[in-house]
Amino acid sequence: MGKYWWVTWIKVLALTAVFAVVIVLGYQQVKKSVADYLVDAPADAKLTDKLNLEDMVFDYAGEFVDRMMEESEQIRNAITEPLA
């Protein structure tokens, strides 16, 4: 190793800390997004058994449809408005 080998280790530790923070924040975000769909299940149950997937899918589909309808209405309004 070179004269300043410790600089490399400081960089490695800094990157490890950054990745740890990203993983923790991502975990918290996922936990918040699925909190509404958790059901009571035994601790050893699979993830799919712990989530109410039917409600989750229908809620996300409903949000998607609402967003697409708003976008299509904006496009339709922009086309039908008279040019000034």
C-alpha positions in Angstrom: 0.0 0.0 0.0 1.0 3.6 -0.6 2.0 6.2 1.9 -1.6 7.4 2.4 -3.4 4.0 2.6 -5.7 5.3 5.3 -7.3 7.7 2.9 -8.7 4.8 0.9 -10.2 3.3 4.1 -11.8 6.6 5.0 -13.4 6.7 1.6 -14.6 3.1 2.0 -16.1 3.9 5.4 -17.8 7.1 4.1 -19.4 5.2 1.2 -20.5 2.4 3.5 -22.1 5.0 5.8 -23.9 6.6 2.8 -25.2 3.3 1.6 -26.4 2.4 5.1 -28.3 5.7 5.3 -29.9 5.1 1.9 -30.9 1.6 2.9 -32.5 2.7 6.2 -34.4 5.6 4.5 -35.6 3.3 1.8 -36.8 0.7 4.3 -38.7 3.4 6.2 -40.4 4.6 3.0 -41.4 1.1 2.1 -42.7 0.5 5.6 -44.8 3.6 5.5 -46.2 2.8 2.1 -47.4 -0.7 3.0 -48.5 0.1 6.6 -52.1 0.5 5.6 -52.2 -3.0 4.0 -50.6 -5.1 6.8 -52.9 -7.7 8.3 -52.5 -9.8 11.5 -50.5 -12.9 10.6 -48.1 -15.2 12.4 -44.5 -14.1 12.6 -43.3 -16.9 10.4 -45.8 -16.2 7.6 -44.6 -15.2 4.2 -44.7 -11.5 3.2 -47.6 -12.1 0.8 -49.6 -13.5 3.7 -48.9 -10.4 5.9 -50.2 -8.0 3.2 -53.7 -7.4 2.0 -52.7 -7.5 -1.7 -56.2 -7.2 -3.1 -56.8 -3.8 -1.4 -53.3 -2.6 -2.3 -53.7 -3.5 -6.0 -57.1 -1.9 -6.2 -56.0 1.3 -4.4 -53.0 1.7 -6.7 -55.1 1.0 -9.8 -57.7 3.6 -8.6 -55.0 6.2 -8.1 -53.5 5.4 -11.5 -56.9 5.7 -13.2 -57.6 9.1 -11.5 -54.2 10.4 -12.6 -54.8 9.3 -16.2 -58.2 10.8 -16.3 -56.9 14.2 -15.0 -54.1 14.1 -17.6 -56.5 13.3 -20.4 -58.9 16.0 -19.3 -56.0 18.5 -19.4 -55.1 17.4 -22.9 -58.7 17.6 -24.1 -59.1 21.1 -22.5 -55.9 22.3 -24.2 -57.1 21.0 -27.6 -60.6 22.5 -27.3 -59.6 25.9 -26.0 -59.6 28.6 -28.7 -56.2 29.9 -29.8 -55.6 33.4 -28.6 
